[in-house]
Amino acid sequence: MPAAPRRRPATRKGRPVLTRESIAAKALEMAGSQGFRSVTMRALAAELGVTVRALYNYVEDRQDVVALAVDLMLDAWDPPALHPETWETSVADYARSLRALYRRWPRALLVSLDEDAPPASVHPNRLINLDRFLRLLQSVGLGLPAALGAHRHLSLLVLSFTLLVDHPTDRAGAESSSLVPDAWLTSHADLDIPTLRQAAVLPLPPADAQFDQLISAVLTHIRSQLDTA
């Protein structure tokens, strides 16, 4: 005899209550700022203002919550159309769409380090958007191995930029103005690092300008691959 479906009340005292969507949104918010390891059922229930028991009316277990949150994150990734005629603009737009996604939930990007997700749980957008990008580069004359290498290069650069530049900036509410904080140099006044001390007084470009430089480097790499194809 099949198990009876779990009861999922729609309202409590006339007001909407939990949904799988609201649980996923809160879990993703927590993971975005603290990583998925912070998303325990107890902590999630506390954030939502409900009991742990109430959560189980809507989700099977913590792994179900993680899967819902990851799906919600990747549902939000919708890169613009990619056009071979303007492939450089398309590559730049693709990179900016990745940056926007990563910047929205930075610590959630480390899900592969925090969680053991089965291969079948991979979101379709990860495959569809990768396929679109590879086809774009193939259409302008890049071989498949080189196209895959270009995508890997771009993805790693955007990921590291988001975690090391955007995330600290967004968290602090202001951009870093120098390469090395003054406090670091002051606390190591005895170190013989004259070149670094000179570099530390030079202002850094704004984060957006730095990201444009990153895109430029990727495009230069792709052009060099096209020249040798």
Z-matrix of the N, CA and C atoms (Angstrom, degrees):
N
C 1 1.462
C 2 1.529 1 108.95
N 3 1.360 2 118.09 1 125.33
C 4 1.465 3 120.21 2 -177.48
C 5 1.522 4 111.56 3 -64.50
N 6 1.343 5 114.12 4 148.14
C 7 1.463 6 119.29 5 178.95
C 8 1.520 7 110.44 6 -66.57
N 9 1.305 8 115.16 7 144.57
C 10 1.467 9 119.53 8 178.35
C 11 1.517 10 109.64 9 -68.54
N 12 1.351 11 118.85 10 139.20
C 13 1.461 12 120.69 11 178.78
C 14 1.522 13 111.42 12 -63.03
N 15 1.319 14 115.40 13 148.59
C 16 1.453 15 119.28 14 -179.82
C 17 1.522 16 110.26 15 -69.29
N 18 1.291 17 114.34 16 142.08
C 19 1.466 18 119.83 17 179.40
C 20 1.521 19 109.07 18 -76.53
N 21 1.327 20 116.39 19 129.63
C 22 1.454 21 121.17 20 -179.82
C 23 1.519 22 108.64 21 -127.10
N 24 1.303 23 117.11 22 90.85
C 25 1.456 24 119.35 23 -177.82
C 26 1.514 25 111.82 24 -62.95
N 27 1.317 26 116.57 25 141.94
C 28 1.462 27 121.53 26 -178.77
C 29 1.517 28 112.09 27 -84.68
N 30 1.314 29 116.34 28 -32.62
C 31 1.461 30 119.36 29 -177.50
C 32 1.518 31 110.53 30 -139.65
N 33 1.330 32 114.86 31 160.68
C 34 1.456 33 121.35 32 171.86
C 35 1.527 34 106.54 33 -136.75
N 36 1.314 35 116.02 34 119.22
C 37 1.463 36 121.38 35 -176.94
C 38 1.530 37 111.64 36 54.23
N 39 1.337 38 114.07 37 38.73
C 40 1.451 39 119.28 38 175.87
C 41 1.511 40 114.91 39 81.35
N 42 1.348 41 118.39 40 0.97
C 43 1.455 42 120.47 41 -178.99
C 44 1.526 43 110.27 42 -113.60
N 45 1.361 44 117.20 43 146.86
C 46 1.471 45 119.54 44 177.85
C 47 1.519 46 110.61 45 -61.26
N 48 1.325 47 116.00 46 147.18
C 49 1.456 48 120.34 47 176.93
C 50 1.525 49 109.28 48 -119.01
N 51 1.305 50 115.48 49 -155.96
C 52 1.459 51 120.38 50 -174.95
C 53 1.522 52 113.60 51 -59.78
N 54 1.333 53 114.57 52 149.75
C 55 1.465 54 122.43 53 167.50
C 56 1.526 55 106.40 54 -135.71
N 57 1.302 56 116.68 55 164.36
C 58 1.460 57 119.84 56 175.62
C 59 1.528 58 110.74 57 -61.35
N 60 1.330 59 115.02 58 -34.45
C 61 1.460 60 119.77 59 -179.94
C 62 1.528 61 111.60 60 -66.38
N 63 1.342 62 116.80 61 -43.33
C 64 1.464 63 118.96 62 -178.91
C 65 1.528 64 110.95 63 -69.65
N 66 1.318 65 116.81 64 -33.58
C 67 1.466 66 120.63 65 176.33
C 68 1.529 67 109.71 66 -65.26
N 69 1.333 68 116.11 67 -44.97
C 70 1.467 69 120.24 68 179.20
C 71 1.520 70 111.10 69 -62.26
N 72 1.324 71 117.32 70 -42.01
C 73 1.464 72 121.17 71 -178.70
C 74 1.519 73 111.28 72 -63.30
N 75 1.314 74 117.21 73 -42.74
C 76 1.463 75 120.39 74 179.82
C 77 1.531 76 110.85 75 -69.04
N 78 1.331 77 116.76 76 -40.22
C 79 1.464 78 120.18 77 178.57
C 80 1.528 79 110.31 78 -63.13
N 81 1.328 80 117.10 79 -40.22
C 82 1.457 81 120.43 80 179.66
C 83 1.530 82 111.21 81 -68.80
N 84 1.312 83 116.05 82 -37.13
C 85 1.467 84 120.04 83 176.00
C 86 1.535 85 110.49 84 -61.12
N 87 1.328 86 116.68 85 -44.60
C 88 1.462 87 120.86 86 178.61
C 89 1.531 88 110.92 87 -64.71
N 90 1.322 89 116.31 88 -45.56
C 91 1.463 90 120.57 89 -179.40
C 92 1.518 91 111.39 90 -65.24
N 93 1.332 92 116.70 91 -34.90
C 94 1.457 93 120.35 92 -178.76
C 95 1.510 94 113.09 93 -64.19
N 96 1.325 95 116.75 94 -31.29
C 97 1.460 96 119.84 95 -178.05
C 98 1.527 97 113.29 96 -101.12
N 99 1.346 98 117.19 97 -24.56
C 100 1.464 99 119.58 98 -173.62
C 101 1.528 100 114.06 99 -127.55
N 102 1.332 101 117.66 100 -6.61
C 103 1.459 102 120.65 101 -176.30
C 104 1.524 103 111.01 102 91.54
N 105 1.317 104 116.61 103 158.61
C 106 1.461 105 120.63 104 -175.92
C 107 1.523 106 113.20 105 -68.31
N 108 1.312 107 117.28 106 -21.03
C 109 1.470 108 118.29 107 178.76
C 110 1.518 109 111.73 108 -66.30
N 111 1.334 110 115.97 109 -19.79
C 112 1.471 111 118.85 110 177.85
C 113 1.522 112 112.06 111 -77.72
N 114 1.336 113 116.21 112 -14.20
C 115 1.464 114 120.06 113 -175.11
C 116 1.529 115 109.55 114 -88.45
N 117 1.310 116 115.99 115 82.76
C 118 1.459 117 121.15 116 170.40
C 119 1.521 118 107.70 117 -97.31
N 120 1.296 119 117.20 118 162.23
C 121 1.460 120 119.85 119 -179.73
C 122 1.528 121 110.18 120 -63.70
N 123 1.321 122 116.40 121 -36.96
C 124 1.468 123 119.85 122 -179.52
C 125 1.528 124 110.71 123 -67.91
N 126 1.342 125 116.58 124 -45.08
C 127 1.467 126 119.79 125 -179.40
C 128 1.529 127 110.65 126 -67.09
N 129 1.320 128 116.63 127 -38.42
C 130 1.463 129 120.52 128 179.54
C 131 1.524 130 110.52 129 -64.81
N 132 1.321 131 116.42 130 -43.89
C 133 1.464 132 120.31 131 178.47
C 134 1.525 133 110.78 132 -60.87
N 135 1.327 134 116.58 133 -41.42
C 136 1.462 135 120.47 134 179.63
C 137 1.527 136 110.71 135 -63.13
N 138 1.330 137 116.98 136 -41.67
C 139 1.467 138 120.92 137 179.67
C 140 1.520 139 111.22 138 -64.22
N 141 1.324 140 116.34 139 -35.28
C 142 1.466 141 120.97 140 -178.64
C 143 1.523 142 112.68 141 -85.94
N 144 1.338 143 116.14 142 -9.51
C 145 1.455 144 119.72 143 -179.46
C 146 1.512 145 113.88 144 72.48
N 147 1.349 146 116.05 145 32.97
C 148 1.462 147 121.08 146 179.88
C 149 1.530 148 108.51 147 -130.58
N 150 1.306 149 116.42 148 177.25
C 151 1.455 150 120.74 149 175.97
C 152 1.529 151 109.57 150 -88.23
N 153 1.318 152 115.67 151 157.98
C 154 1.468 153 119.86 152 175.58
C 155 1.520 154 110.01 153 -59.21
N 156 1.327 155 116.09 154 -39.11
C 157 1.462 156 120.34 155 -179.78
C 158 1.520 157 110.99 156 -59.58
N 159 1.339 158 117.07 157 -36.40
C 160 1.466 159 120.41 158 -179.87
C 161 1.522 160 111.19 159 -63.92
N 162 1.334 161 116.71 160 -35.36
C 163 1.467 162 119.25 161 -179.97
C 164 1.525 163 111.50 162 -60.51
N 165 1.334 164 115.15 163 -36.36
C 166 1.463 165 119.10 164 -176.23
C 167 1.521 166 112.89 165 -72.58
N 168 1.318 167 117.88 166 -4.08
C 169 1.467 168 120.09 167 169.85
C 170 1.523 169 111.42 168 -75.26
N 171 1.356 170 116.15 169 -14.65
C 172 1.462 171 120.26 170 -172.58
C 173 1.517 172 113.78 171 -123.20
N 174 1.330 173 117.94 172 -27.14
C 175 1.457 174 121.32 173 -179.04
C 176 1.518 175 109.71 174 -128.13
N 177 1.336 176 115.00 175 155.31
C 178 1.463 177 119.52 176 -178.31
C 179 1.529 178 111.37 177 -75.36
N 180 1.329 179 115.60 178 -45.87
C 181 1.466 180 120.54 179 -176.45
C 182 1.523 181 108.49 180 -166.72
N 183 1.310 182 116.25 181 -173.37
C 184 1.464 183 120.44 182 -178.47
C 185 1.519 184 111.53 183 -62.56
N 186 1.343 185 117.36 184 -38.75
C 187 1.459 186 120.12 185 -179.56
C 188 1.526 187 111.11 186 -62.09
N 189 1.300 188 116.53 187 -34.96
C 190 1.465 189 121.14 188 175.65
C 191 1.528 190 109.96 189 -63.10
N 192 1.320 191 116.38 190 -41.04
C 193 1.468 192 121.08 191 178.53
C 194 1.530 193 110.32 192 -62.58
N 195 1.330 194 116.75 193 -46.33
C 196 1.463 195 121.00 194 -179.63
C 197 1.528 196 110.50 195 -60.43
N 198 1.329 197 116.00 196 -44.53
C 199 1.467 198 120.06 197 179.87
C 200 1.527 199 110.97 198 -61.76
N 201 1.328 200 117.07 199 -41.95
C 202 1.464 201 120.69 200 178.51
C 203 1.524 202 110.92 201 -62.71
N 204 1.331 203 116.74 202 -42.05
C 205 1.463 204 120.79 203 -178.39
C 206 1.531 205 111.42 204 -66.19
N 207 1.329 206 116.65 205 -43.53
C 208 1.466 207 120.19 206 178.81
C 209 1.524 208 110.46 207 -64.09
N 210 1.322 209 116.52 208 -42.07
C 211 1.466 210 119.87 209 177.46
C 212 1.522 211 111.09 210 -60.15
N 213 1.326 212 116.69 211 -41.15
C 214 1.453 213 120.80 212 179.78
C 215 1.526 214 110.49 213 -63.85
N 216 1.321 215 116.85 214 -40.70
C 217 1.458 216 120.68 215 179.23
C 218 1.527 217 110.81 216 -62.76
N 219 1.318 218 117.13 217 -47.37
C 220 1.451 219 120.07 218 -175.97
C 221 1.528 220 112.58 219 -77.75
N 222 1.329 221 117.03 220 -22.51
C 223 1.464 222 119.54 221 171.26
C 224 1.526 223 110.45 222 -59.90
N 225 1.336 224 116.11 223 -30.24
C 226 1.464 225 121.30 224 -176.56
C 227 1.522 226 112.63 225 -79.08
N 228 1.344 227 117.52 226 -9.99
C 229 1.466 228 120.21 227 -178.02
C 230 1.521 229 109.83 228 -90.31
N 231 1.309 230 115.82 229 106.36
C 232 1.457 231 121.96 230 -178.13
C 233 1.526 232 108.91 231 -134.86
N 234 1.350 233 117.80 232 80.16
C 235 1.460 234 120.16 233 -177.83
C 236 1.526 235 111.48 234 -59.50
N 237 1.333 236 116.92 235 152.73
C 238 1.463 237 119.70 236 177.22
C 239 1.520 238 110.69 237 -67.10
N 240 1.317 239 115.57 238 167.18
C 241 1.462 240 120.83 239 179.15
C 242 1.528 241 109.88 240 -59.95
N 243 1.331 242 115.80 241 144.42
C 244 1.459 243 122.29 242 -179.79
C 245 1.523 244 109.27 243 -107.43
N 246 1.337 245 116.57 244 127.58
C 247 1.469 246 121.04 245 -174.53
C 248 1.525 247 110.43 246 -122.59
N 249 1.335 248 118.22 247 123.42
C 250 1.470 249 120.87 248 178.74
C 251 1.527 250 113.30 249 -57.66
N 252 1.347 251 117.76 250 -34.02
C 253 1.460 252 120.57 251 -177.50
C 254 1.529 253 111.32 252 -64.14
N 255 1.307 254 116.50 253 -29.52
C 256 1.471 255 121.57 254 179.60
C 257 1.534 256 108.56 255 -126.38
N 258 1.332 257 115.05 256 52.93
C 259 1.463 258 119.59 257 -170.70
C 260 1.526 259 112.71 258 -62.90
N 261 1.324 260 117.72 259 -33.38
C 262 1.467 261 119.13 260 -179.48
C 263 1.534 262 110.89 261 -65.43
N 264 1.330 263 116.42 262 -42.44
C 265 1.459 264 120.50 263 175.89
C 266 1.523 265 110.73 264 -64.15
N 267 1.331 266 116.05 265 -39.20
C 268 1.458 267 120.15 266 -179.98
C 269 1.525 268 111.62 267 -64.70
N 270 1.330 269 116.95 268 -41.81
C 271 1.465 270 120.14 269 177.59
C 272 1.529 271 110.14 270 -62.30
N 273 1.340 272 116.07 271 -42.74
C 274 1.467 273 120.36 272 179.18
C 275 1.524 274 111.01 273 -63.36
N 276 1.338 275 117.20 274 -42.80
C 277 1.465 276 120.78 275 179.54
C 278 1.526 277 110.98 276 -65.52
N 279 1.327 278 116.77 277 -38.56
C 280 1.464 279 121.52 278 177.83
C 281 1.533 280 109.58 279 -62.15
N 282 1.338 281 116.61 280 -44.52
C 283 1.462 282 120.98 281 179.18
C 284 1.522 283 110.88 282 -62.59
N 285 1.320 284 116.82 283 -40.48
C 286 1.473 285 119.82 284 -179.56
C 287 1.529 286 111.05 285 -68.47
N 288 1.334 287 116.92 286 -32.92
C 289 1.469 288 118.74 287 177.40
C 290 1.521 289 110.43 288 -67.77
N 291 1.328 290 116.86 289 -36.49
C 292 1.465 291 120.72 290 176.13
C 293 1.528 292 110.12 291 -65.57
N 294 1.327 293 115.88 292 -44.10
C 295 1.465 294 119.69 293 -179.60
C 296 1.532 295 110.95 294 -60.85
N 297 1.332 296 116.03 295 -43.15
C 298 1.465 297 119.74 296 -179.43
C 299 1.525 298 110.81 297 -62.60
N 300 1.338 299 116.34 298 -42.14
C 301 1.465 300 120.39 299 178.89
C 302 1.528 301 110.48 300 -64.17
N 303 1.329 302 116.43 301 -49.63
C 304 1.452 303 121.00 302 -177.27
C 305 1.531 304 111.42 303 -63.89
N 306 1.325 305 115.55 304 -38.22
C 307 1.463 306 119.61 305 -176.51
C 308 1.524 307 111.49 306 -69.09
N 309 1.317 308 116.72 307 -28.21
C 310 1.459 309 120.54 308 -177.85
C 311 1.521 310 111.45 309 -69.30
N 312 1.340 311 116.27 310 -39.02
C 313 1.471 312 120.44 311 -178.94
C 314 1.530 313 109.37 312 -135.31
N 315 1.338 314 118.87 313 67.47
C 316 1.466 315 120.93 314 -169.75
C 317 1.520 316 115.96 315 -59.13
N 318 1.332 317 118.32 316 -48.09
C 319 1.466 318 118.80 317 -176.40
C 320 1.525 319 112.18 318 -72.92
N 321 1.331 320 116.45 319 -19.77
C 322 1.470 321 119.48 320 177.91
C 323 1.527 322 111.21 321 -68.87
N 324 1.334 323 117.01 322 -17.96
C 325 1.462 324 120.31 323 179.90
C 326 1.521 325 111.99 324 -65.38
N 327 1.322 326 116.50 325 -20.02
C 328 1.459 327 120.74 326 -177.48
C 329 1.527 328 111.84 327 -88.14
N 330 1.322 329 116.52 328 21.72
C 331 1.465 330 121.15 329 -177.14
C 332 1.522 331 111.56 330 -57.25
N 333 1.335 332 117.15 331 -35.16
C 334 1.461 333 118.90 332 -178.61
C 335 1.523 334 111.84 333 -68.00
N 336 1.351 335 117.29 334 -21.32
C 337 1.464 336 120.92 335 175.69
C 338 1.523 337 111.52 336 -86.63
N 339 1.321 338 115.19 337 -30.81
C 340 1.472 339 120.13 338 -175.36
C 341 1.527 340 113.60 339 -88.49
N 342 1.338 341 116.33 340 -26.99
C 343 1.461 342 119.94 341 -171.04
C 344 1.523 343 111.61 342 -129.24
N 345 1.328 344 115.70 343 155.94
C 346 1.460 345 122.47 344 172.94
C 347 1.522 346 108.01 345 -103.92
N 348 1.334 347 115.59 346 91.59
C 349 1.462 348 119.68 347 -176.87
C 350 1.535 349 109.76 348 -95.11
N 351 1.320 350 117.94 349 130.18
C 352 1.463 351 120.30 350 177.98
C 353 1.529 352 110.91 351 -66.41
N 354 1.352 353 118.69 352 147.67
C 355 1.468 354 121.44 353 -178.31
C 356 1.524 355 113.73 354 -54.49
N 357 1.315 356 117.35 355 -34.12
C 358 1.466 357 120.35 356 -177.71
C 359 1.525 358 112.38 357 -66.53
N 360 1.341 359 116.21 358 -14.23
C 361 1.451 360 119.04 359 -177.02
C 362 1.528 361 112.66 360 -87.48
N 363 1.341 362 117.59 361 -0.10
C 364 1.466 363 120.74 362 -179.37
C 365 1.524 364 109.51 363 -61.86
N 366 1.321 365 115.53 364 131.51
C 367 1.461 366 121.12 365 -177.79
C 368 1.531 367 109.95 366 -71.01
N 369 1.347 368 118.10 367 139.55
C 370 1.479 369 121.04 368 -179.78
C 371 1.524 370 113.52 369 -55.11
N 372 1.340 371 118.15 370 -32.99
C 373 1.464 372 119.56 371 -177.54
C 374 1.524 373 112.69 372 -62.61
N 375 1.318 374 117.10 373 -29.65
C 376 1.466 375 119.54 374 178.05
C 377 1.519 376 110.50 375 -65.13
N 378 1.316 377 116.86 376 -33.79
C 379 1.457 378 121.39 377 -179.43
C 380 1.525 379 111.86 378 -84.93
N 381 1.326 380 116.03 379 -44.31
C 382 1.466 381 120.55 380 -177.30
C 383 1.522 382 111.16 381 -63.39
N 384 1.341 383 116.81 382 -46.79
C 385 1.463 384 119.76 383 -176.78
C 386 1.521 385 111.97 384 -70.38
N 387 1.326 386 117.30 385 -34.01
C 388 1.457 387 120.06 386 174.96
C 389 1.526 388 109.93 387 -64.94
N 390 1.322 389 117.04 388 -43.98
C 391 1.461 390 120.74 389 178.88
C 392 1.529 391 110.92 390 -60.13
N 393 1.335 392 117.42 391 -42.66
C 394 1.463 393 121.38 392 179.37
C 395 1.527 394 110.97 393 -61.89
N 396 1.334 395 116.40 394 -42.02
C 397 1.466 396 119.85 395 -178.97
C 398 1.527 397 110.94 396 -66.89
N 399 1.327 398 117.02 397 -43.11
C 400 1.466 399 120.33 398 179.25
C 401 1.523 400 111.09 399 -63.44
N 402 1.325 401 117.21 400 -40.81
C 403 1.463 402 120.55 401 178.70
C 404 1.526 403 111.33 402 -65.08
N 405 1.356 404 116.49 403 -35.52
C 406 1.464 405 119.55 404 176.97
C 407 1.531 406 110.33 405 -59.81
N 408 1.329 407 117.11 406 -49.05
C 409 1.456 408 120.32 407 -177.07
C 410 1.527 409 111.68 408 -70.00
N 411 1.318 410 116.80 409 -34.20
C 412 1.457 411 119.32 410 175.04
C 413 1.528 412 110.93 411 -63.52
N 414 1.311 413 116.52 412 -38.51
C 415 1.466 414 120.98 413 -176.23
C 416 1.528 415 112.81 414 -67.49
N 417 1.349 416 117.10 415 -20.58
C 418 1.466 417 119.13 416 178.40
C 419 1.527 418 111.59 417 -101.07
N 420 1.349 419 117.18 418 7.24
C 421 1.452 420 120.41 419 170.97
C 422 1.509 421 116.87 420 111.74
N 423 1.323 422 118.28 421 6.91
C 424 1.464 423 120.36 422 179.85
C 425 1.524 424 109.55 423 -89.22
N 426 1.315 425 116.86 424 138.04
C 427 1.452 426 120.39 425 174.76
C 428 1.519 427 110.47 426 -69.19
N 429 1.327 428 115.46 427 159.97
C 430 1.462 429 119.22 428 -175.85
C 431 1.537 430 112.75 429 -61.63
N 432 1.333 431 120.04 430 -44.14
C 433 1.479 432 118.42 431 177.71
C 434 1.530 433 112.06 432 -59.92
N 435 1.334 434 117.53 433 -41.66
C 436 1.466 435 120.61 434 179.57
C 437 1.523 436 110.86 435 -67.41
N 438 1.341 437 116.79 436 -37.60
C 439 1.468 438 120.52 437 178.51
C 440 1.522 439 110.23 438 -64.54
N 441 1.326 440 116.15 439 -41.99
C 442 1.460 441 120.25 440 178.47
C 443 1.531 442 110.41 441 -64.73
N 444 1.322 443 116.52 442 -39.88
C 445 1.461 444 120.32 443 177.50
C 446 1.523 445 111.83 444 -63.90
N 447 1.329 446 116.87 445 -38.77
C 448 1.467 447 120.87 446 178.86
C 449 1.524 448 110.63 447 -65.30
N 450 1.332 449 116.46 448 -40.30
C 451 1.466 450 119.43 449 178.87
C 452 1.529 451 110.30 450 -66.04
N 453 1.320 452 116.52 451 -42.16
C 454 1.468 453 119.82 452 179.43
C 455 1.528 454 110.38 453 -62.70
N 456 1.321 455 116.07 454 -42.70
C 457 1.460 456 121.86 455 177.82
C 458 1.530 457 110.51 456 -59.41
N 459 1.324 458 116.41 457 -48.33
C 460 1.462 459 121.30 458 -179.65
C 461 1.529 460 111.12 459 -62.84
N 462 1.318 461 117.20 460 -47.48
C 463 1.467 462 121.04 461 -176.24
C 464 1.525 463 111.51 462 -61.80
N 465 1.338 464 116.56 463 -43.05
C 466 1.462 465 119.85 464 -179.26
C 467 1.526 466 111.02 465 -66.69
N 468 1.324 467 117.25 466 -39.78
C 469 1.458 468 120.35 467 178.92
C 470 1.529 469 111.24 468 -64.56
N 471 1.334 470 116.55 469 -44.48
C 472 1.468 471 119.71 470 -178.70
C 473 1.524 472 110.39 471 -67.11
N 474 1.323 473 116.88 472 -41.53
C 475 1.464 474 120.33 473 178.82
C 476 1.526 475 111.04 474 -60.60
N 477 1.321 476 116.66 475 -49.30
C 478 1.470 477 119.28 476 -178.50
C 479 1.526 478 111.05 477 -66.94
N 480 1.320 479 117.82 478 -36.49
C 481 1.468 480 120.52 479 178.85
C 482 1.524 481 110.38 480 -63.35
N 483 1.315 482 115.78 481 -43.72
C 484 1.461 483 119.32 482 -178.57
C 485 1.520 484 111.57 483 -64.24
N 486 1.340 485 116.37 484 -43.03
C 487 1.459 486 119.89 485 -177.33
C 488 1.531 487 112.50 486 -74.03
N 489 1.344 488 117.42 487 -35.30
C 490 1.459 489 120.38 488 -172.38
C 491 1.523 490 113.96 489 -98.12
N 492 1.334 491 117.28 490 -21.47
C 493 1.469 492 120.29 491 -179.48
C 494 1.527 493 111.09 492 -114.37
N 495 1.323 494 116.99 493 -57.99
C 496 1.466 495 119.69 494 -175.23
C 497 1.522 496 113.00 495 -66.37
N 498 1.333 497 116.69 496 -46.69
C 499 1.468 498 119.54 497 -174.65
C 500 1.531 499 112.14 498 -61.74
N 501 1.337 500 119.36 499 -49.31
C 502 1.474 501 118.56 500 177.10
C 503 1.532 502 112.30 501 -61.70
N 504 1.326 503 116.41 502 -37.38
C 505 1.467 504 120.16 503 179.46
C 506 1.521 505 110.63 504 -64.28
N 507 1.326 506 116.28 505 -48.46
C 508 1.470 507 120.49 506 -178.39
C 509 1.526 508 110.64 507 -64.55
N 510 1.316 509 117.06 508 -37.78
C 511 1.461 510 121.09 509 -178.35
C 512 1.532 511 110.83 510 -69.67
N 513 1.345 512 116.37 511 -37.80
C 514 1.456 513 120.06 512 -179.12
C 515 1.520 514 112.37 513 -81.74
N 516 1.327 515 116.46 514 -19.77
C 517 1.464 516 119.60 515 -178.28
C 518 1.511 517 113.22 516 79.61
N 519 1.337 518 117.17 517 8.58
C 520 1.463 519 121.13 518 178.73
C 521 1.527 520 108.47 519 -157.36
N 522 1.320 521 116.11 520 148.84
C 523 1.451 522 120.53 521 -179.65
C 524 1.523 523 110.95 522 -78.31
N 525 1.321 524 115.06 523 146.93
C 526 1.466 525 119.58 524 174.79
C 527 1.522 526 108.52 525 -68.65
N 528 1.331 527 116.27 526 136.43
C 529 1.468 528 120.10 527 -175.87
C 530 1.526 529 113.08 528 -97.23
N 531 1.337 530 117.19 529 -7.83
C 532 1.460 531 119.16 530 -178.84
C 533 1.517 532 110.83 531 -143.71
N 534 1.318 533 114.64 532 164.49
C 535 1.456 534 121.05 533 -177.89
C 536 1.521 535 112.16 534 -64.69
N 537 1.330 536 116.42 535 -41.25
C 538 1.458 537 122.42 536 -176.74
C 539 1.530 538 108.87 537 -129.73
N 540 1.319 539 119.03 538 131.26
C 541 1.467 540 120.33 539 178.10
C 542 1.530 541 111.92 540 -58.57
N 543 1.325 542 116.10 541 141.67
C 544 1.466 543 120.82 542 179.02
C 545 1.530 544 111.79 543 -55.51
N 546 1.341 545 115.94 544 -36.63
C 547 1.465 546 119.96 545 -177.57
C 548 1.526 547 111.38 546 -61.61
N 549 1.325 548 117.42 547 -33.79
C 550 1.464 549 120.00 548 178.82
C 551 1.529 550 110.53 549 -63.89
N 552 1.331 551 114.86 550 -46.57
C 553 1.457 552 119.07 551 -177.60
C 554 1.523 553 111.36 552 -68.79
N 555 1.329 554 116.32 553 -38.60
C 556 1.466 555 120.48 554 179.77
C 557 1.523 556 111.00 555 -64.31
N 558 1.311 557 116.61 556 -39.77
C 559 1.470 558 120.06 557 -177.89
C 560 1.527 559 112.37 558 -72.59
N 561 1.337 560 116.51 559 -12.86
C 562 1.474 561 120.73 560 178.26
C 563 1.525 562 109.29 561 -126.93
N 564 1.316 563 114.59 562 49.32
C 565 1.468 564 120.47 563 -176.96
C 566 1.524 565 112.13 564 -62.20
N 567 1.327 566 117.75 565 -20.86
C 568 1.459 567 121.10 566 -177.76
C 569 1.529 568 113.13 567 -83.79
N 570 1.320 569 118.22 568 -10.17
C 571 1.462 570 120.43 569 -178.05
C 572 1.524 571 110.94 570 -74.45
N 573 1.341 572 115.38 571 140.15
C 574 1.460 573 121.19 572 178.67
C 575 1.539 574 108.36 573 -90.51
N 576 1.324 575 115.81 574 84.81
C 577 1.475 576 121.93 575 -177.63
C 578 1.532 577 109.35 576 -132.56
N 579 1.326 578 117.37 577 61.91
C 580 1.478 579 119.90 578 -174.14
C 581 1.520 580 114.32 579 -63.43
N 582 1.337 581 117.18 580 -37.25
C 583 1.461 582 119.34 581 -178.14
C 584 1.527 583 110.88 582 -67.72
N 585 1.318 584 115.71 583 -41.26
C 586 1.465 585 119.31 584 178.36
C 587 1.522 586 110.79 585 -65.33
N 588 1.320 587 117.11 586 -38.69
C 589 1.468 588 119.32 587 179.54
C 590 1.531 589 110.99 588 -64.80
N 591 1.321 590 116.87 589 -35.43
C 592 1.460 591 119.93 590 176.19
C 593 1.538 592 110.40 591 -68.29
N 594 1.333 593 115.27 592 -41.76
C 595 1.471 594 119.28 593 -179.10
C 596 1.519 595 111.45 594 -67.08
N 597 1.320 596 117.20 595 -31.26
C 598 1.464 597 121.47 596 -174.92
C 599 1.525 598 112.54 597 -66.28
N 600 1.326 599 117.56 598 -23.32
C 601 1.470 600 119.27 599 -179.35
C 602 1.525 601 111.83 600 -87.44
N 603 1.318 602 117.20 601 -7.83
C 604 1.465 603 120.50 602 178.31
C 605 1.529 604 109.21 603 -80.23
N 606 1.333 605 117.90 604 133.42
C 607 1.464 606 119.79 605 -179.24
C 608 1.527 607 111.36 606 -70.82
N 609 1.314 608 115.80 607 142.44
C 610 1.464 609 120.77 608 174.99
C 611 1.523 610 110.09 609 -81.42
N 612 1.338 611 117.69 610 147.99
C 613 1.461 612 119.13 611 172.60
C 614 1.526 613 109.46 612 -65.20
N 615 1.338 614 118.09 613 156.15
C 616 1.465 615 119.93 614 174.63
C 617 1.528 616 110.51 615 -56.94
N 618 1.324 617 115.60 616 156.94
C 619 1.470 618 120.38 617 -177.38
C 620 1.524 619 111.84 618 -57.16
N 621 1.332 620 117.41 619 -40.78
C 622 1.465 621 119.20 620 -179.66
C 623 1.525 622 111.14 621 -63.42
N 624 1.332 623 116.86 622 -38.39
C 625 1.461 624 120.40 623 178.47
C 626 1.535 625 110.19 624 -67.13
N 627 1.336 626 115.97 625 -38.37
C 628 1.463 627 119.16 626 176.51
C 629 1.525 628 110.88 627 -63.43
N 630 1.328 629 116.16 628 -38.07
C 631 1.470 630 118.88 629 -179.89
C 632 1.530 631 110.43 630 -68.47
N 633 1.332 632 116.85 631 -36.71
C 634 1.465 633 119.49 632 176.12
C 635 1.530 634 110.70 633 -62.24
N 636 1.317 635 116.75 634 -35.62
C 637 1.466 636 120.70 635 176.72
C 638 1.526 637 110.28 636 -65.91
N 639 1.333 638 115.63 637 -38.02
C 640 1.469 639 120.25 638 177.20
C 641 1.530 640 110.31 639 -61.52
N 642 1.339 641 116.28 640 -46.67
C 643 1.463 642 120.25 641 179.39
C 644 1.521 643 110.15 642 -60.93
N 645 1.339 644 116.21 643 -41.86
C 646 1.460 645 120.96 644 179.34
C 647 1.516 646 111.38 645 -58.65
N 648 1.346 647 115.94 646 -40.82
C 649 1.464 648 120.83 647 179.40
C 650 1.529 649 110.68 648 -65.09
N 651 1.320 650 117.22 649 -39.56
C 652 1.470 651 120.86 650 178.68
C 653 1.518 652 110.25 651 -65.60
N 654 1.327 653 117.11 652 -44.08
C 655 1.460 654 120.67 653 179.72
C 656 1.522 655 111.20 654 -63.68
N 657 1.322 656 116.67 655 -39.73
C 658 1.465 657 120.31 656 177.05
C 659 1.517 658 110.70 657 -61.74
N 660 1.327 659 116.28 658 -41.02
C 661 1.466 660 121.08 659 178.11
C 662 1.536 661 109.94 660 -62.77
N 663 1.314 662 118.40 661 -44.21
C 664 1.467 663 121.12 662 -179.16
C 665 1.525 664 110.18 663 -66.02
N 666 1.341 665 117.58 664 -41.75
C 667 1.465 666 120.42 665 179.26
C 668 1.532 667 110.44 666 -61.41
N 669 1.320 668 117.17 667 -39.91
C 670 1.463 669 119.81 668 179.34
C 671 1.522 670 111.01 669 -64.39
N 672 1.336 671 116.39 670 -35.92
C 673 1.455 672 120.25 671 176.53
C 674 1.521 673 111.23 672 -67.54
N 675 1.335 674 116.85 673 -37.45
C 676 1.462 675 120.62 674 178.14
C 677 1.519 676 111.03 675 -66.85
N 678 1.336 677 117.41 676 -36.89
C 679 1.462 678 121.13 677 -179.50
C 680 1.514 679 112.14 678 -64.94
N 681 1.331 680 115.97 679 -29.50
C 682 1.479 681 118.95 680 -178.28
C 683 1.537 682 112.02 681 -98.63
N 684 1.346 683 116.94 682 -2.59
C 685 1.481 684 119.35 683 -177.87
C 686 1.524 685 110.20 684 -69.66
